[in-house]
Amino acid sequence: MIYGLFGISLGSMFTAYALIVVGNALLLLILVRGLMAHLFHRYPAFYLYIGFILATGPAQIGIIAMCGLRSPAYYWAWNLPNLISPLFILLVLRDICKQVDAVGESRKKGSIVPFLVAGGAAVGLVASQLLITVGDPFFRFDAGALFAETLASIYVYTRVSGRRDVSLGRNLKGMLMGVSLLVGLQGVNFARLLFVRSPFEIFAFFLQFVYFLALSVFAYSLWSYEPAVELSADYRERIGKVGEDLEKAIRILVSPR
C-alpha cells in the first residue's frame, strides 16, 4: 500500500523503493513485536490484515519488474488487493467492537447488523455503478468499499466511545486510531484521483506520511498487551462529576449575560 506509487511518479525510482522499504520495515516490526508479545491470538484479524499488506507490496513490485506497468498481470495485481483489503478492515473494526462489548457491566453481544448495513449499502452502490459500462469497475468498487469502511468506522467509534464503564486500553485505542487514519487516507486519495487527476509529488509525500503515521500508531500501541478494562465504580463516579462540572462551566460561558 504505497501511495507514492498510486498513479503518480515520485521523480526517481530510488525514492520510490526507499518508501517501499520503510513501509515494509514498519509492517515487519508490527508483526515481529506482535509475535514476541503473544498478541496474534488476541487480535487475529488485525495481524492477518498487516500480514496481507506486507505480502502484497513485494508481490506487486515483482510483477511490475517481470511484466511491466501495462500488462494485465499488473492490472490485476494492483486491483485485487483493493477488493480484499476492505474486508480485513471491517473484520478489524468488528473485533474491536467485540473486545469492548466483552468488558464491563453490560457485556453486550457484538452485533453485525451495522456491518451488514454498511456492506449492503456498498454492494448496492457498486451494483448500480457496474450497470454503467463506462469507466474502471475497480474504481467504482473502491467508492463502495470506502463508503462501507467509513460507516463502520463511525459506528464503532460512537459505540466504544459511549462506554463510560470501560477504558479501551492502549491496544484498542491504537487499532481504532490507526484504522481511522487509513480509512481517511483512502478517502483523500480517492478524492484526489476523482477530482484532481493531475498528480502532485508533494501531495504524494503527504499521503505517504499519513500512511507511515498510521503504521507507527499500530507499532506503538501494540508493543505490549494492554487490553480494555472495566473501570471501578468510584472512578466512573469521579469522571461523571468532572463531566457535570464541565457542562455547568460551558453553560455559564455561553449563557446570555
HELIX and SHEET records of a PDB file:
HELIX    1   1 TYR A    3  LEU A    5  5                                   3    
HELIX    2   2 MET A   13  MET A   36  1                                  24    
HELIX    3   3 PRO A   44  CYS A   67  1                                  24    
HELIX    4   4 PRO A   72  ASP A  101  1                                  30    
HELIX    5   5 VAL A  113  LEU A  130  1                                  18    
HELIX    6   6 PRO A  137  SER A  161  1                                  25    
HELIX    7   7 GLY A  169  ALA A  191  1                                  23    
HELIX    8   8 ARG A  192  VAL A  196  3                                   5    
HELIX    9   9 GLU A  201  SER A  221  1                                  21    
HELIX   10  10 ALA A  233  VAL A  254  1                                  22    
SHEET    1   A 2 VAL A 166  SER A 167  0                                        
SHEET    2   A 2 VAL A 229  GLU A 230 -1                                        
END                                                                             
